[in-house]
Amino acid sequence: MRIALTGGGTGGHFYPLIAVAEALEDLAKERRLIEPELYYIGPEPFDALALREHDIQHYETTAGRVRYYRSALNFFGLFKTAWGIILGTIKMFNIYPDVIFSTGGFAAYPALVAARLLRIPVIIYDADSSPGRVSLWSSKFAQLIAIAHPDAAKQFSEKVQHIIARTGHPIRKEIESPAREGGYEFLGLEKSVPTIFIMGGSQGAVAINNAVLDALPELVSRYNVVHQVGTANLVEATRIARLVLRNSDHEKRYRAFGLLNTLALRMTAGITSLVIARAGSGTIFEIASWGMPSILIPIPLDVSHDQTENAFSFARAGASVVLEQQNLTKHLLLAEIDRILGDKALQERMSESARNFSRRDSAKKIASAIIDIALEHETI
């Protein structure tokens, strides 16, 4: 059984592929099937180590990002995509997988065109409340469409509604279960105060970093703060934090990281009372799986519509509060943090709403459908 995975460009598109690959390995053992051969077809992967850990072979293609604004890069991107389609078709023909699983994004387009040309069955997954262009296009020939957000189904054509399933978001097993013991000791934080976890995405978020650093003396007077600032921002953020906390008695309540590794993330999640984050779909569903209250600060609309729609979808479920970046000040941020953490009943309602928003075992559900279709294709 050969299964091709495609998608990527960002962690939100890439890591669901890894979560489904884990589930495929587990299901093959449960069903006593020969372990499937897994391939990743796309540009440079977001996390090459994750591919190696799961013995996923990388067949590289090229893909050009199409921007929503006028740019000469769009012109050159067309050539990259065209070349990627040629490469993808040749490599797909050589592998000839039984099924291809896509998480969408520009990186998936060449592989999906190849799958269409070679009549290889396709399953797609889209994490956003407003599905991307590649997902909407590939839905026309997909055999199954998996979605995470309840608002996403209505964006697809009426003709494909019967093959849409709200599976939830595939999350890696190691991330889905926070470590409930040892977090305070691991991070060197105090048990006597609540912990706030700020995560601005894999690259960090300068606007969020600035607001947090402005509010840092007040924050550490009442809370522990674990701050993922982005690798490129770590040196500057650490320097500013050291400066603004030089006269504070609670300097040790602040911990800054460029990008938390899996262990640090699990340890932090295990002691967190409130998450402040961007509104990428992967981030939202991680928060939901942890059952935590959150404050979401989406990327501005002129950069991306997806995060704003994701954030308000989560907020309508009662699981989060949304602060738009143009309104973000240290005073507003502090007021919202104090309001949520000062109201135990509100925290419990938000936590329950987050858990209800999450769908457990989504990776297993998608993997099961992939195996079923792959087995059907093998017998043809």
N, C-alpha and C positions, 0 to 999 in steps of 0.2 A: 504494500500500500504506500503510495507516494502522495504527499500533501505539500502544496506550495502555500507559503504565507507571503502577503505583500501589504504594504502600507508603511508608514514611518514619516520621517522628517522631524517629528516631535515625539516626546515621551508619551503623549496622550494617544498617538496613533501606534506607537511601537510596542509599549508594554502590554497592551491587551493581546498582541500576538504571542508574547512569551507566556502569558497566563493561560492561553488556549493550548499552547504547546505542552505546558505542564499537565493540563487536563487530558490531552491526547495520550501522553505517556501513561498516566494513571488508568485511563479507560482501557487501553490496550492490554494492560496487565489484568484488569478486572474481567475482561471478556476473553482472556486467553488468546489474544490475537498476536500475530507477528508485529513487533514494534515498528511503527510507521517510519518511513524515511521522510525527514522534514527538510524543506528548502525555503530560504528567504530570498525572494526576487525583488530587488529594488536598489536604490542608490546606497551610499555608505550608511550602515545601520546606526541608529541612535546609540546603541549599546552593543558593541561587537562582542564583549565578554559574555553577555547573556546568551548570544547565539552559540558561542563555544560551549558554555555550560550545559546546553541542551542538545548538543551535537546537531545543530541546524546549519546546513551548508548554505553559504551565501553565493548567489549568482548575481553579479552586479549588473545593473542597467543604469541609464541616465534618465533624469526627469527634470523638466524646467518648471519652476513655480510661476503661475499666472497671477499677477497682482491685480487688485481691484482698481488701481489708479494707473494713469498713463506712465509708462516707463519703457526705456529702450531695452531693459532687461527682459521684458515680455517677449520681444522679438527674438532675442537669442535663446530664450527659454523654449520657444517652439522647435528650434533645431535640436536642442538637447532631448526634448520629448520624442521627436521623430526618430532620432538615432536610438533612443531607449526602446521604442516600439520594435525597431528592427532587431536590436540585440535581444530584447525580451522574447520575441517570437522564436528566434533561433534557439535560445536557451530553453524556452518552454517546450519546444519540439523535442529537444534532446532528452529532457527529463520526462516529459509527457505525464504530468501528475494526474491522479484520479480526481482531484478536486483542488480548487484554489480558494483560500480564505483571505478576504481583504478587509482592512480597517479604514480604507479610504485615504484621502489626501492625495496631493499631486504625485507623490512617490509611487502610488499604486497604479496610476493610469496606464503606463506602458505594459505592465504585466496583465492588466485586465483586458486591454485590446488584444494582446496575444491569446489570452484564454478564449475570447470571443471568436477570433479567427480559427482557432484550433478546436472549437466546440468542447472545451473543458468545462465541467460544471463549476459554478461559482456560488459561494456564500459570502454575503457582505455583512459587516457590522458597522454601525455609525453611533458614536457616543454622544453627539450633540443634540440639543433640542431642535435645532434647525440643521438638517443633514447637509453635508457638503456636496459640491457639484459632482464630484467623482462618484459618490454614493448614489446620488439621484440618477445619474446616467447609467451606472452599472446595474441599478435595480431593474432595468428593462429586460435583462437577460439572466438575472440571478435566480437560483432555485430557492433560496431562503434569505430573508432580510431580518437581521437581528438588530434591535434598537435598545437603548438604555433609557432615554427620556420619554415620559408619557406623551409629550407634545410633538414628538417626531413623526409619528405614523401619518398624521394628516398632511404632511409635506410631500408624501409619496403619491404617485398616481393611483387612481381608483382601481386600475387594472392589477395592481400588485398587492392590494390590501390583504388578500387571502394568504399571502406567504410571509407576512410580517409577524414577528414574535418579539414581545418585550421581555428580553432575557435579563436585563440589567447589565452592568459593566464588568467585564472580566478583570479580576484583580489577582495579582500573583499571591500564592498561598502565604508566602513569608511576610507580605505586607498586610494581608487581611486580618491577621491576628496580632494585636499589640501585645507587648510583653508586660504583664501585670505586676511583675516583681523586679526589683533591681534598678528601676529607672532613675530614681533619685541618686543612688550611689554611683551609677554609671556616668551621670551628667554632673555630679557634684552639686546638686541643688538642695534647697531646704524643703522639708516635708510640711512645714508649718503654714505655707501659703499656696494658693492655686498656681498652676502653671499655664502660661499662654504659649502656644506654638504658632510662629509666623512663618509661612512658607509662600514665597513669591514665584514658585515654579522652578524648573531646573536651572534657569538662567538668572533667577532672582528677579526683583522688581524694584527699580530705583525709587519710584514714587512711594511705594510702601516702606522701603528702607528709610527714606528720609523722614516720613511721618513717625515711624517707630523710634528712630534715633532722637528726634525732637522731643518725644514724650518719654524718653527712657528714664530720667530721674524719677518721674511720678510713677511710672510702671513698676520699677523695681522696688519702690517703697511699699507696694502692695502685692506684687506677684513675682514668680519666677518667669523669665522670658527666654525661650529657645528660638533663635532667629536664623532661618536659612536665608542668607543674603545673596547667594549666587557666587560661584567661584571667582568670577572676575571682580566682584565687589568686596571680597573678604578683607583684604588688606586695609582698604579705606574705611569700611564699616567698623572694623576693629579699632582703628586709630581714633575715629570719631567717638566711639563708645567709651574708650579709655579716657578721652578728654572730658566728655560730659558727665562721667561718673567719678571724676577724680576726687570730689569731696563727698561722695555718697558712702554711707555705711553698708550699702547693699550691693556693692559691685559684683559680688560672687553669685548674685541671682540672675545674671545675664550670661548666656552662652551663644556665641555666634559660630555658624558653620557656613562653608561655601555651599556644599551640597551634602546632605546627610546620606550616609551609606545605609544599607538595609537594617543593620543592627541598631544604629543610632536612631533611625526612624521608628523602629518598633519600640525601642526604649522610651522615646519621647512621646509617642502616641499613648503608651501605657500610663503616663502620669498627667496627660493634658486635660485641662478643663474647658478650654476654648481655643479654636483654631481661627487664625486670620490668614486669608489666602487669596490668590487669584482664583479665577472661576473656570479653569480648564476642566473639561469633563472628567478626566482621570482623577484630578484632585478632588472634585466634588464627590465622586463615588467612593474614594478612599475615606473621606470624612464621614460619608453616610454609613459605610461598613463599620466604622469605629463607633458610630452612634454618638457624635459630639456636636454641641452647638458651634456655630461658626459665624464669622463676619467675612463676607466675600467682597472683594474689590476688583471688579472685572477690568480687563484692558479696555480703554476708551473705544467708543463706537467708530471713530474715524480710523482706527487700526484694525479692529475685528468686531463683527457683530455677534459671533458665536458665544463669547464669554458673557456678554450682557444677557443674552437670552437664557444661557445655562443658569446664570446666577438667579434671575428672577423666577425661573421654573422651580429651583430649589427653595427659594424664599416663599413662593406660593404654597409649597407643601408644609410650611411652618418650621423648616429646619434651619433657617439662616436669616441673617440681616444683610442687606446689600448697601454698601456705601460706594457711590460713584467717585471715580478718581478726581474729577474736577472739584468735588466737595470735600475732599480728604484734607483734614487739618488735625493737628495733634489733639485739639480740644474735643472735636467731634469723635475722634477715635477713642479717647479716654472715656468720654461720656457713654459710648455704646458698650465698651468693655465693662465699665462699672455697673451699668444697668443690667447686663446679662448675668455677670458673676455675682451681683448682689441680690439676685432673685432666684432662689432655689427651684421654685415651681416653674418658672420660665425655662430654666436650664433643662429640667426633666421633660417638659413638653417639646422643646427643640430636639433633645436627644432621641425621644420616641419617634418624632417625625422623621429624623434622619435615618433611623433604623428601618422605618416603614418605606422610605424612598429607595433604600438599597434592596437589591435582589440577590440573595445568596446563591452560590453555585452556578453563577452565570457562565463561567468558563466551561464548566462541565456540560451544561446544556448545549452550548455551541459546539463543543468537541464531539458530543454524541451525534449531533446532526451531521457534522463533517464526516465522521466515521461511517454513518449509515449511507450517505451519498457516495462516499468513496468505494464502499463495498458493492453498491449497485453498479458503479461505473466499471469496477473490475470484472464483473460478470458479463458485461455487454460484449 
